[in-house]
Amino acid sequence: MQYFSGRFKEKADDLILDFHSSINFDKRLYRYDIMGSIAHVRGLGKQNILTMEESKKIEEALREILEDMDHGKVKFSIEYEDIHMNIEKILIDKIGNLGKKLHTGRSRNDQVALDMKLFTKDEIKKIQSYIIELIEILIDFARKHKHTYMPGFTHLQKAQPVSFSHYILAYVEMFRRDYERLENSFNLMNTSPLGSAALAGTTHPLDRNYTSEILGFSHPTWNSMDGVSDRDYLLEVMSDLSIVMVHLSRFSEEIITYCSNDYGYIELSDAFSTGSSIMPQKKNPDAAELIRGKSGRVIGDMTGFFTTMKGIPLAYNKDMQEDKEAFFDVVDSVKACFTVFNEMVKTMIVKKEKMYEACKHGYINATDIADYLTEKGMSFRDAYKLTGAMVSYGIEKKKALDDFSMEEFNNFSGLFNEDIYEKISIEYCVEKRITLGGPGSESVGKHIENIDKFLKESIENLKSYKINDIL
Ligand code: ARG
């Protein structure tokens, strides 16, 4: 801050300049900083704090600076510490004393709070678009594989058969919640801190409603101390995105497992696999592993910034500058993961036969035998016990339940009739589970219809968002 100051007699040491400076990473906020400055200077004009002519001249110059920045023509300097002061210095160099009027009734504290909010809003929408793109890819699989049967697992032990559609739709629900969670965070954070100034507002008659509106916020923040020191929205979006990464990581983990030799339920395209430098037969799912790995990094960024925030007194403190690298790393990592993950999933091959074959082993229709006996009048607990004995017999004889002869069935209970074979077929076990949310294709079809509706509404919602209006 020394550059603009009359308070200091000595120049800051280079070491300190370097330590304080955030320009090397906050320069990516330049567009949002200029948007905020344009709104502010329009507000100053509207309220006669500056003349309309002054306000227009400053806005024009800011637009030219933006253009130069877009074309990479501007050099930043650590001497001006951060993006806010770099732009102000460029403005003053360009239009002289008039440029010095821009900062009237404003502080870097409300300025940086505003820039980060504008940036965050944009990033939320970008990430929501990736989520929607992934859901669209997944719903295509779900539409195609209603009758592709596979084992469902609990404890990574084969449990009951489901369909690949049903399995995929479980992830669709996770990503739908991620989308909604981000939407909720967006709505909660959508308030403008501009006009909070350093911490105590200003004596200049700013119209905070006006600047809030032209910047696309729902209303101004209600308390100037909170306005400059609130970073809840960053904590919240980082939490949302950590959950996103947990979902991508769990999905990656399953992709890794399912394309391993012993499962072989899916195959990744060559473009998303790597070989080994020594083992010629290898086709490794490196991309999925790296995405799983990056979940740790995102959760780490989130945890770090939570720790930074927890002891900070009101209002602004320089610790808060630490929000940027953590948050930038989170959004960059999440976007990079989606770019790869969406394509990887889109091009994966589903091995229908392998999945079906896997259903035949592991006694995954045992529950259905117990249900059959229950329907015929046996209590569930007795039926459960008897089926357990049948499984044990099958293991001993190396026989699937479907391969028992009628005589073998009747040795266990006289309640078994010929229809048992149909009732424990994989198709029957899946297709008859049609309660809401179940794996039967009838339920799955209804779920897909519901997702189609969600997709239509969300795409409309994303299209209607325009953050750069002011530019
Ligand atoms: N570079 C600072 C940050 O990112 C901007 C706000 C600085 N304000 C201050 N009073 N030092 O947080």
Residues whose N, C-alpha, C, O or C-beta is under 5 A from the ligand:
A	BS01	LIG	S22 D82 R108 N109 V112 M320 Q321
